Amino acid sequence: MEAIGVLMVCPMTSYLELELDRRFKLFRFCNFPQKTEFLKENSSSIRAIVGDAVAGADAELIELLPRLEIVASNSVGLDKVDLAKCKEKGIRVTNTPDVLTEEVADLAIGLILATLRQICACDRYVRSGLWKTGNFKLTTKFSGKSVGIIGLGRIGFAIAKRAEAFGCPISYYSRSQKPDSEYKYFPSVVELASNCNILVVACPLTDETHHIINRDVINALGPRGVLINIGRGPHVDEPELVSALLEGRLGGAGLDVFEHEPLVPEQLFGLDNVVLTPHMGSGTVETRKAMADLVIGNLEAHFLNKPLLTPVV
């Protein structure tokens, strides 16, 4: 398979890059500043794309690669892949579900705790020597708070089970009610936000879920409510979120993703009731290796005419 051209559209972990390089003819897109010229020269060699949550395969790129057979996404979300175009052209698509579920759910709980207990602000308080001047202000508890989850898929369900261990009542919103779920279902996001203390975004990014967190939802969550986003940045109307936090219409936020990554609204930097992480939901050594192994496994399966491990298209 060393002659099979694989286009890696953005930097990946060193482990994944090494394994791709060992098995295929790897093209690192970031190494070619003149991308149009590069694609013209190499389009006939590229039979696979490897992308992630940052970059994938849009319709324009797909059209420029006439021999493209498979897009292997090193993420569970597929909002960076034009699935309709792939279906039209018979291009296979895979992702990396399940192996990152636990890590993302863990981070969601970590963001909840860090936001409610203001752990980051407490850390700064101690490091700056302010503890010598008096105790830190009182924070608020997590245990027993009602948690609403947007999207009760693998990750949403894993978050729910963790929050249950803290004695939290769970409710959710999704495209349809889950008949096998014991959690309370709300038919709209505004109703869900009105009936929970903590609102967690854990759904896929689609046209329907773009800005699913808008002014109405934020106002329904209210000045004592906390928003947690471990989904995708564009799930949230970011200017509305910033305004609500600055005006005190929202109690706090724990954010792992942002609308224009890696750009983050600077107004958030000085707020103690906001915790920010750099899109690291799956960012552990163990999980990134497992994700890389799935990417490699799917590519090898495809080119050996074997069943894909995690097919989407």
Secondary structure as the mmCIF struct_conf table of DSSP 4:
data_model
#
loop_
_struct_conf.conf_type_id
_struct_conf.id
_struct_conf.beg_label_comp_id
_struct_conf.beg_label_asym_id
_struct_conf.beg_label_seq_id
_struct_conf.end_label_comp_id
_struct_conf.end_label_asym_id
_struct_conf.end_label_seq_id
TURN_TY1_P TURN_TY1_P1 GLU A 2 ALA A 3
BEND BEND1 ILE A 4 ILE A 4
STRN STRN1 GLY A 5 MET A 8
BEND BEND2 CYS A 10 CYS A 10
HELX_RH_AL_P HELX_RH_AL_P1 SER A 14 ARG A 23
BEND BEND3 PHE A 24 PHE A 24
STRN STRN2 LYS A 25 ARG A 28
HELX_RH_3T_P HELX_RH_3T_P1 PHE A 29 ASN A 31
BEND BEND4 PRO A 33 PRO A 33
HELX_RH_AL_P HELX_RH_AL_P2 LYS A 35 ASN A 42
TURN_TY1_P TURN_TY1_P2 SER A 43 SER A 45
STRN STRN3 ILE A 46 GLY A 51
BEND BEND5 ALA A 53 VAL A 54
STRN STRN4 ALA A 57 ALA A 57
HELX_RH_AL_P HELX_RH_AL_P3 ALA A 59 GLU A 63
TURN_TY1_P TURN_TY1_P3 LEU A 64 LEU A 64
TURN_TY1_P TURN_TY1_P4 PRO A 66 ARG A 67
STRN STRN5 ILE A 70 SER A 73
BEND BEND6 ASN A 74 VAL A 76
TURN_TY1_P TURN_TY1_P5 ASP A 79 LYS A 80
STRN STRN6 VAL A 81 VAL A 81
HELX_RH_AL_P HELX_RH_AL_P4 LEU A 83 LYS A 89
TURN_TY1_P TURN_TY1_P6 GLY A 90 GLY A 90
STRN STRN7 ARG A 92 THR A 94
BEND BEND7 ASP A 98 ASP A 98
TURN_TY1_P TURN_TY1_P7 VAL A 99 LEU A 100
HELX_RH_AL_P HELX_RH_AL_P5 THR A 101 LEU A 116
TURN_TY1_P TURN_TY1_P8 ARG A 117 GLN A 118
HELX_RH_AL_P HELX_RH_AL_P6 ILE A 119 ARG A 127
TURN_TY1_P TURN_TY1_P9 SER A 128 GLY A 129
HELX_RH_3T_P HELX_RH_3T_P2 LEU A 130 THR A 133
HELX_LH_PP_P HELX_LH_PP_P1 ASN A 135 LEU A 138
TURN_TY1_P TURN_TY1_P10 SER A 143 GLY A 144
STRN STRN8 VAL A 147 ILE A 150
BEND BEND8 GLY A 153 GLY A 153
HELX_RH_AL_P HELX_RH_AL_P7 ARG A 154 GLU A 164
TURN_TY1_P TURN_TY1_P11 ALA A 165 GLY A 167
STRN STRN9 ILE A 170 TYR A 173
BEND BEND9 ARG A 175 SER A 176
TURN_TY1_P TURN_TY1_P12 PRO A 179 ASP A 180
BEND BEND10 TYR A 183 TYR A 183
STRN STRN10 LYS A 184 TYR A 185
BEND BEND11 PRO A 187 SER A 188
HELX_RH_AL_P HELX_RH_AL_P8 VAL A 189 SER A 194
TURN_TY1_P TURN_TY1_P13 ASN A 195 ASN A 195
BEND BEND12 ASN A 197 ASN A 197
STRN STRN11 ILE A 198 VAL A 201
BEND BEND13 CYS A 203 CYS A 203
TURN_TY1_P TURN_TY1_P14 ASP A 207 HIS A 211
STRN STRN12 ILE A 213 ILE A 213
HELX_RH_AL_P HELX_RH_AL_P9 ARG A 215 LEU A 221
TURN_TY1_P TURN_TY1_P15 PRO A 223 ARG A 224
STRN STRN13 VAL A 226 ASN A 229
BEND BEND14 GLY A 231 GLY A 231
HELX_RH_3T_P HELX_RH_3T_P3 GLY A 233 HIS A 235
STRN STRN14 VAL A 236 VAL A 236
HELX_RH_AL_P HELX_RH_AL_P10 GLU A 238 GLU A 247
TURN_TY1_P TURN_TY1_P16 GLY A 248 GLY A 248
BEND BEND15 ARG A 249 LEU A 250
STRN STRN15 GLY A 252 LEU A 255
BEND BEND16 ASP A 256 ASP A 256
TURN_TY1_P TURN_TY1_P17 GLU A 259 GLU A 259
STRN STRN16 HIS A 260 HIS A 260
TURN_TY1_P TURN_TY1_P18 GLU A 261 PRO A 262
STRN STRN17 LEU A 263 LEU A 263
HELX_RH_3T_P HELX_RH_3T_P4 GLU A 266 LEU A 268
TURN_TY1_P TURN_TY1_P19 PHE A 269 GLY A 270
TURN_TY1_P TURN_TY1_P20 ASP A 272 ASN A 273
STRN STRN18 VAL A 274 LEU A 276
BEND BEND17 HIS A 279 HIS A 279
TURN_TY1_P TURN_TY1_P21 GLY A 281 SER A 282
BEND BEND18 THR A 284 THR A 284
HELX_RH_AL_P HELX_RH_AL_P11 VAL A 285 PHE A 303
TURN_TY1_P TURN_TY1_P22 LEU A 304 ASN A 305
BEND BEND19 LEU A 309 THR A 310
STRN STRN19 PRO A 311 PRO A 311
#
